[in-house]
Amino acid sequence: MTSSPPAALAGRREWTALGVLMLPLLFVSMDVSILFYALPAIGADLEPGSTQQLWILDMYGFVLAGLLITMGALGDRIGRRKVLTAGTVVFAAASLAAALARSPEALIAARALLGVGGACLMPSTLGLVRNLFHDRGQRSRAVALWTTVMATGISLGPVVSGILLEHFWWGAVFLINLPAMALLLVLAPVLLPESRSPVKARFDVLSAVLSLAALLPVIHGIKELAKHGYRPLPALGIAVGLVLGLVFVHRQSRLAHPMVDLALLRRRAYGGSVLVNLLAMGATIGFAAFFSQYVQSVLGKSPFEAAMWSLVPSVGVIVAAPAAGALAKRLDRGYVMGGGFLVSAAGFLWLTGIRTGSPLWVTLAGSAVYAGGLVAAMTLANELALGAAPPERAGSAAGVLESGQELGGALGMALLGSLGAVVYGRDMTDAAPGAPDAARETLGGAVAVAGELPSRGQDALLCAASKAFTHGLNMAAAGAAAAMVLAALVSVVLLRRAGEEGQTDAEDSTAARRGEPAPVGETAERGAGHRPASA
């Protein structure tokens, strides 16, 4: 077998370009969670209903998840820098529209447009990273940094939101995007080379439409059924969405250049990693909104104080992630990931016991436990998925992985948010049957109504609302714990010894495409506990 010449090493210009690419990635991921502490202020100003409040939160994630694969395929065909630039303009315009929204409907529409811009930016950044770094080791470090920045952005969203709300009105959480997008428009043409796939393939508009049309009716139907019980229209929406999803999958199986590589998804190492990532993001994003409102509205912390306290659970991540990496060198990754998810489930179960008068440290301790176990397991899952993907498919594989994570976060908001809303509404109906509808729909509505009542009635309503919301939080934590137990089972059943198989499959596929024999000599040296090479 003829050895390939060593790839050219990236220099200062490429690493500087990587820093530029991290800019849109950071702000796109921040927007997933930046509204958590702004909800009370938005509720007081725009007065959205409970369903509208959920749509304000999760519309961005829905559209982002639905279009990631589509925009990644578009970038492959017309140029990733072109799509990145277009996404920057859309993201900036949508940020301005969201900041100036004067009704819940306008804010929901602006959040949808933000999702379109974010879907243009995320897969383009990863595609350009692969074009900048040809050396395998350098590319591995660049992709690791990409993953770290994405996770950091989600964590920073509430913190940035809390700091801004301490000094400005809620629209400032959107206006902060504008300077970053302006800087990107200036630097991208200078530092980022254009790149596109050498394969000439027609962009499949029908697949793009099908992917989005399958997603939105399912999510909307699930939310409506969870909130109101069985109704024909939401049930029909779910059925229609599932049918369109099957049509989408069938179409992908017949295309020469599909948007989703079904063969890769059938590999245990990749498909199983996508599934556990979806469950993990559903639990953490779905519960995060309850955590932020509990600290702010029930415990009475200011937005800034709540944002600072939300950083404490990251201590669990700092301890757990290195420990999981060390264990994965000695034990099978499937078992280590399963253990991490069970630790996370224990943290969520701890949070089912908090009450309105519980000390803050009780909530922070449970949050640190669930965050540590969850992030440790997700880190191993991401490495496993990237190692299972052949290098020439790493871009599309990363797009599907991102879509699964975003979809999981959106589903978590929909399902856990709806569960908490149902519990809150039922408890408030029992405790305060004569309260206005706004007080019986959301905690923010109860706070707004209480401000117009005499002192005695105000205290009674706020006490009932706090207890009802905390009970809803307890139930959401129980739902998140169940998702983590399911993720642990998937890890042990599907991902046990999957690292060795996935890495071998990726190398065999790459070798076959190059016309080389599979590197069987290296296969025997890799145990299931060894780290797979990053794409």
Secondary structure, 3 states (H helix, E strand, C coil): CCCCCCCCCCCHHHHHHHHHHHHHHHHHHHHHHCCCCCHHHHHHHHCCCHHHHHHHHHHHHHHHHHHHHHHHHHHHHHCHHHHHHHHHHHHHHHHHHHHCCCCHHHHHHHHHHHHHHHHHHHHHHHHHHHHHCCCHHHHHHHHHHHHHHHHHHHHHHHHHHHHHHHHCCCCHHHHCHHHHHHHHHHHHHHHCCCCCCCCCCCCCHHHHHHHHHHHHHHHHHHHHHHHHCCCHHHHHHHHHHHHHHHHHHHHHHHCCCCCCCHHHHCCHHHHHHHHHHHHHHHHHHHHHHHHHHHHHHHCCCCHHHHHHHCCCCHHHHHHHHHHHHHHHCCCCHHHHHHHHHHHHHHHHHHHCCCCCCCCHHHHHHHHHHHHHHHHHHHHHHHHHHHHHCCHHHHHHHHHHHHHHHHHHHHHHHHHHHHHHHHHHHHHHHHHCCCCCHHHHHCHHHHHHHHCCCCHHHHHHHHHHHHHHHHHHHHHHHHHHHHHHHHHHHHHHHHCCCHHHHHHHHHHHHHHHHHCCCCCHHHHCCCCCCCCCCCC
